[in-house]
Amino acid sequence: MTYLVNSILLFAEATVYFTVMAALFRMRRRFGIGMFFCALGTMHFLETYLASILYLQFPLGIVISPGSVVLFSGKLVMLLLLYIREDAAVVRQPIYGLLFGNVLLVGLVVLLRNHDVTPAVTDKLPDFAFMGEMGWLMLWGTFLLFLDSILIVLLYERSEAWFGDHLIPRILLSAAAALTFDQIGFFAALRVFVGVPESVLYGGWIAKMVAVLFYGGLAGVYLRYFEAKTERPVERRKLSDILDMLTYRQRYEALLEQSGRDSLTGVFDRGRFDHEGSEAVERAVASRRALSLLVIDVDHFKAINDNHGHALGDEVLRQIAGEMTHATRGSDRVYRYGGEEFIVVCQGLAHGPALLAAERLRRHIAATEIRGIAERVTASIGVATTPDDGHNLTELFATADGRLYGAKEAGRNRILGRPPERSEPLEELTPAAKTA
């Protein structure tokens, strides 16, 4: 029964901690981040004290401390939350504040020991030995927190390559690794200063992994339902410390991803195509892998602008660009070449499958309903593939562009490519595609 009561109390404490801290974090836009930082710092002494003196016994010899499991695990997840919604420059502020504050605490205790103390109340004298012990533990704990924060931020950034935009597994993985490292490091200090048994090491680790699941799930729910869905802005920042240095590369790559975008449609622009397309074709030719180029032009776009205005014409381009993005593979790159002309680079796609991909695009565009335009908006597409249609980007584009105009001359709303080989799946092509 004692085990059950202790478990319920631990989960209640963790829930209260996360709820209050998340509420303070949520109010940062209105009252400033200072409230959140002060509350985070206030808990630092308590978590260190509890981690050194208060333990709970569980089955299988598991011994844990609420200070370590509830408060410290919660603080590390809150710092990760701070990084996710802000940046490294903000997350380092409470860490450095705690680090220098604890250095100041230890220094002052050393000086205070030299006072000739007079008790104001009988038998009530300051315990300088206790204050010194706690000061060193807090200093070591804050240094570990600094390393933990670097580790958790770095793993969170790296895990994007594995989990993409799925935040919860990224939070769980990075928090589990950081807390494992912390458990080993802080246990070493507790063993030296307090003499805790080895059961605290593995018992605390098990409890921290449970805390990771609990706090990670709450953090994921909070980010999804209580925070704006837009990612923190990517900006250039001076490399002033190791946290910025570790995350600068990811920021720089994100900045590059956002640059070279067409401001109207959001797809990549012509400058990006000239650079990336040329390299992609060279790699494909060198490795003898197929690469197909789809050149797409919106039919009768001038008439759309003349009859409905340029604002509605811009909306047509935006919606069509969106349809092309959704109708292509994740590895395909969509570019706006200029005006109403778009290009899709399909790496690893032979000519027959490229014709099918072009037909899928044509259908998606033709099925797009645009408010304010009664007539159907269609597009013509020219398809060219390495190496038969060109050994560099200039040759490949010229071939695809020529076939695009051939498709327009043949009546528009169709695709045109090289006459297919017998082995290519003609039966899957529509009549519009067979005009190739």
HELIX and SHEET records of a PDB file:
HELIX    1   1 THR A    2  ARG A   26  1                                  25    
HELIX    2   2 ARG A   28  PHE A   31  1                                   4    
HELIX    3   3 GLY A   34  ILE A   53  1                                  20    
HELIX    4   4 PRO A   59  GLY A   61  5                                   3    
HELIX    5   5 PRO A   66  PRO A   66  1                                   1    
HELIX    6   6 GLY A   67  PHE A   72  3                                   6    
HELIX    7   7 SER A   73  ARG A   85  1                                  13    
HELIX    8   8 ALA A   88  LEU A  112  1                                  25    
HELIX    9   9 PHE A  128  ARG A  158  1                                  31    
HELIX   10  10 GLU A  160  PHE A  163  1                                   4    
HELIX   11  11 LEU A  167  PHE A  193  1                                  27    
HELIX   12  12 SER A  199  TYR A  225  1                                  27    
HELIX   13  13 ILE A  242  GLN A  258  1                                  17    
HELIX   14  14 ARG A  270  SER A  287  1                                  18    
HELIX   15  15 PHE A  301  HIS A  308  1                                   8    
HELIX   16  16 HIS A  310  ALA A  327  1                                  18    
HELIX   17  17 HIS A  351  ALA A  366  1                                  16    
HELIX   18  18 LEU A  393  GLU A  409  1                                  17    
HELIX   19  19 LEU A  426  GLU A  428  5                                   3    
HELIX   20  20 PRO A  431  LYS A  434  1                                   4    
SHEET    1   A 2 LEU A  56  PHE A  58  0                                        
SHEET    2   A 2 ILE A  62  ILE A  64 -1                                        
SHEET    1   B 5 ARG A 333  GLY A 338  0                                        
SHEET    2   B 5 GLU A 341  GLN A 347 -1                                        
SHEET    3   B 5 LEU A 291  VAL A 298 -1                                        
SHEET    4   B 5 ALA A 379  THR A 385 -1                                        
SHEET    5   B 5 ILE A 415  LEU A 416  1                                        
END                                                                             
